Amino acid sequence: MDPARSKRASVTEPLGVLLASVPKSRPSWLTVVKTTVAATTAWVLARQLGDNVAVLFAPIVAILTLQASVYGSIATGVQLLFANLVGTAVAIGWVKFLGLSWWSLALAAFGALALARRVTNTPLARNQLTIAVLAVIMLAPVAKGYGQWRFIDVAIGSVVGLVVAVVVPERPRMRQACEAISVWAAGCVSVLRDIADELDRRDGTPPLDTRDGHDWIPASRGLTDLSTAAAAEVAAVEETARLNVAAVRLGERVVALHEEQVFLVRISLQIRSVSLAVDRLYDRAGQPPALDRQTLAALLRSIAALLEELLDGKETDDTLLREALTGAVERTHQVFPSAVVVLDSVSLLGRLDQLRQDIGGEDATALIDPDTLPRS
């Protein structure tokens, strides 16, 4: 956890986890129906409590509480209850000892904002705590029992929202998450092939202007958007499956989805690094790189094919790719007598080999066994 954030939020786990949670799951049509039922039920129950001067808060809080996931609903409900309990208690004491005037209201607003910043990190809880303080201070003198009724109605709305969320849980959006992962993976393969194709296409053409980039650069940058979209879908699936008894049997699939996301993050970073390095080294004015473009294009296509096989669930064999990388490194060192001159090309080959090893996983081996090297 960021030290700065831990200092600002004095409420610690496990309550602190719920107070700091922002729901990630997207509402579905089922969420809309559940929220409508929860709001109506909360309003009907609040109306049964006699002279309830804050009845409106019951349906509002029910709407705010009910999320697409059980965990998100619990987190939101706890935040609303906590914020309103603290805000109402502070406001009642404030009015009792300081009364209501312009300066006491200003001090209350400043104190509420400072307290909210200290005890929680989510906008929902911060805003609710501040609003609760100001609303109770201003309305308590003219609406008898407003502070107590407000908290009671918040509790009713939170409980109704939680009950509906638990009784009618929603299924994790596995299909959408898998599709997002697949699109991201296909994008990774496509960028590698785009780089190889453009290297072949630009062979013998004039150098690019220093302000221009290769055509593959936008697609390479686009991997960030694909990873963000996939991460959001996976996070929503994980949250929806959490504390959801109806999703217990999906546990292994959710874990596998998360592992695939982590793998693609690593692969995307490597591909972005390779794309930027190739963009800087090739089709530029001056001495060409020691690693010839034909060899590089062939290596990129081999890596793309290896990644595609892995993503399709096939068995992968990187033996030929490993031999090709080893040969490329040996030839690159022979182009110039100085190792410094070929440093960029060797560094690029190192990135390609790291990609090979990431794709190969635990079975992948380094180009050279360290144990076979002479030691001084």
QUIQUIHU-V140175 format. One record per run of one state. SS is the DSSP state (H for helix, E for strand, L for the rest). FROM is the first residue (numbers start at 1). LEN is the number of residues. Records with the same first field share a line. If there is no record, write none. Layout:
# QUIQUIHU-V140175
SS->FROM-LEN / FROM-LEN
This chain:
# QUIQUIHU-V140175
L->1-2 / 9-6 / 20-9 / 48-8 / 66-4 / 99-3 / 120-3 / 140-6 / 168-6 / 202-15 / 242-3 / 282-11 / 312-7 / 336-7 / 364-6 / 373-4
H->3-6 / 15-5 / 29-19 / 56-10 / 70-29 / 102-18 / 123-17 / 146-22 / 174-28 / 217-25 / 245-37 / 293-19 / 319-17 / 343-21 / 370-3
